[in-house]
Amino acid sequence: MAGETPSPSPLVSPQGAAYELREVPSWAPVTWLVRGWDDLRAAPLASLFYGLAFAGMGWALLGLYDFAYQYVSTLAGAFLLGAPFLATGLYSLSRDREAGRRPSLATSVVAWRENAGGLGVYVLVITVIFLVWARASLVTFALFSTGAMPDLKNFLAKAFSFGNIEFVLVWFAAGALFATIVFAVSVVSVPMMLDRGNDAVSAAILSVQVLGRNPGAMLVWAALIVGLTALGLATFLVGLVVTMPVIGHATWHAYRDCVGWEDRPF
């Protein structure tokens, strides 16, 4: 009819199924974490395998770059921003449990093969964002630092002093900007690519739509992710063994709550 605003064309999966965006309450992320914990308890060995992988990579980064802190910060940032891809196996475990199948570590570690093309493009995009963030991080350091490069311990003591508040504010503002971009395009995109076989672009569009439809819940979800990650880091990465699998499983449930498909109601 004249004067009506046409509705956007629905996103479809390669199987031809259209999706429906759902609104969820702001406290929904708490239930996602509860379900994620249940998934971990249902498949503890497989889930903790991924947790150990996350923590092990963190320990390796700290050990390798203890005296080159500027690379620690950027590489650690890339590691955390790329976590949705690394957690593909966790999504697979949650999907199998939801479908009534027995979660299998052997199956989950090769789950990426189900959509290698889409996941590959996603990794490429994350890598580009990481490289831009790495450059921005080094430029920020160059603008605000004087003297030789200190080690990680001395850097932290210097950076988080009142005398360097400008550096701290600028560095964290830049990091927050890049983290927000990645969160927006990846909050549910990787679970969708695994579940429906969509390409990275359409999955990223869906992820942004989910964020726009549920800003309150997504803000709470982002805060919980940051909080649980910080808890893991505060325990010399030991806590990541548990917190990262729970976040990964919970992300699957976030996707399933926020997106419904006409060929598979939830």
N, C-alpha and C positions, 0 to 999 in steps of 0.2 A: 504494500500500500504506500501511496505517496506520503512523504514526510517521515516515514519510519526509518530508524537507523538499522541498517542490515546487521545481523549478528555475525560474528567472525566464523569463518569456516572451521569446523571441528577438526582437531588433530586426530589422525588415525594411525593405527599400528600397521605393520606390513601385512597382518592378517585381515585388515579392513575394518577393525573394530574402532568405533569412536569413543572418546573419553568424556568423562564428566568431572568437573572440578567440584570438590566439596568444601564447605566451610566447616572448620573444626574449632572447638572452644580453645581459649588461650591456655588452659591447663592440660590440653591434650598431650604435649610433649612429655609430661610426667607419666602418663599411661604408656607412651611409647617406650620409655626407659624401663618400666615395669615389665612390659612384654619382652623387651630386649634381654632383661635379666633372666626371664623364664626360658628364653631361647638358649642362653648360655648354660643354664642348669640342665637343659635337655641334651645339649651336645657339648659338654665341658672340655673334652680333650681337643676337639676340632676348633672350638672357639678360642681356647687359650693358646692354641698353636699360633693363631693370628695375633693374639695379644703379645706373645713372646717375639713375634716377628717385628711388630711395631717397636717394642722396647729395645730389641736387639739393634735395630737400625739407629735408634736414638743414641744408644751407647757407643756404637761405632762412630757416629758423627762427632760425639763429644771427645772420644779418644783420639780421633784422627786430626781434629781441628782445634785442639785445646789452646794452641798458640796462634790461631788465626781466627779470632772471634767473629770478624765480619763475615766470614764464610759460614760459620756455625749458625749465625742468625738467619741468613738467607736460605741456607740449605734446610735448616730446621723448619723454616716457614714453608718452603716448597714441600717438604715431607708431610706437614700437617694439611696443607691445602690440597695435596694429592690424595689424602686419605680416602675420599669416596671411591676412587678407583682401586686402591689397595684393599678396600673392604669388600670387593666384589664377592670373594669367597664367603664372607659372612652373610651377605644378602642371599646367596645361594642356599646356605644352611637354613636361614629363616624361611625361604620360599618352600624348600622341601618339607620342613616341619608343618607349615601352614597347609600344604597339599596332602598331608597325611603320610608322606614318605619319611623314611628314616634318614636323618641328616648324615652325610658322609663327607669326611675330610677329603678323600680321594676325588670325589666328584666336584667338591667346591673349589679345589685348587686349579681346576681346568675349566671352571665355569665361564671365564672370559672368552673362551673359544666360541661360545654361542653368539657373540656379537663382536668379534675381534676388530672389524672395521670401525664400528661406532665408538668402541672404547679406545681404539688407537687414535682417532681424531680428537677425542676428549683429552687424552694424555698430551697430545700435541698442543692443544689450546692451553692446558694448564702449564705446560712447559714454557710456552711463550710468555704467559703472565708471570711465571716465576723468574724468567730472565729479565723482564722489565723491572720486577720488584728488586731483584739482586742489584741491578744497575742503580736504581733509585736509592737503595740502602747504602751503597758505596759512595754515591754522590752526597748523600746526607752526612755520612761520616766525614768525608773530605771537607765539607763546608764548615763543620762545627768542631773538628778535632785539631789539636796542635801536637807536634812532636811525633815520636815513633809509635808504631802500633803496639799497644799493651796486650798482655795475654787476657784470656777470658775473665779470670777472677778480677784483675785490676780494672778491666773495662766496666764490669758491672758495678764495681764500687764507685767508679768515676761517673758513669752515666747516670746512676740513680742518686746523685747528689744534687742539692739545690743549685749549685753553681753551674750545672749543665741542664737545667730544666728546659731550655729552648731545644736542645738536641733531642731530649726524651719526647717532648710534645710533637716535634716534627716527624721523628722516626716512627712513633706509634700512630700518628695520623696517616702517614703513608701506608703503613702496614694495614691499618684498619680499612683503608680504601680498597686495597687489593683483596683483602679477605672478604669484604662485602661483595665485591664483584664475583669472586669465586663461589661464595655461598649462594648467591642469587642464581647462578647458572648450574649449580650442582646439588642443590638441596634434595632433589628427588630424581635427577637425570640419570645417574648410573643405575639405580634400581630399575628404572623404567627401561633402559637399554637392555638390561639383562632379562627383564620380564617380557618385554614386547618386541624386542629386536629393532627398535627405532634407531635412526641415525642420531649423531651427537647434536646437530643443529635443532631438530625438532624436539629432542629431549630437553635441551637447554631452554627452549621457548616455553615448554610445559613447566619447567622448574621456576622460571620467572613468573609465570601465571599463578602458580601455587603460592609463591611469595606474595604477590599482589592480592590474592584472594584471602590470605590468612596472615596479615602482617603481625597481629598480636601473637599468635601461636609461633610464628617463625622467629619473632624477637625472643620469646622465651626459649625456644629450641636453640637458637644461637648462643644465648647466655648459658644454657645448660652444657652445651658442647664445650664452650670456653672454660667453664668452671670445672668440668670433669677432666679436661685436658690439663688444666693448671694443677689439679690435684695429682694427676699422674706425673707431671714434671716435678712437682714439689717433693715427691718421694724418690728422687733420683731415677725417674722413669719406671720404677717398679710398678707403680699404680697403673701404668698404661696397659699392663698385661691383662687387667680386668676392665678398665674403663673404655678402652678402644673397642673391644668386642661388643660391649653393651651398647655403645654408641652406634656401631655398625648394624647390629641387629635392630636397634630402635629406628634407624633410618629406613629400614625396609618397612616397618610398620607405619612410619610417617608417610611414606609413599602410598601404601595401601589405604590409609585413612583419607588422604587428600585427593586421591585420583581413583575414579571408578571407571571400569570398562564395560561396555554394553554386553559383551559376551562372557563377562565373569563378574557378577555382582558380589559385593563383599558385605 
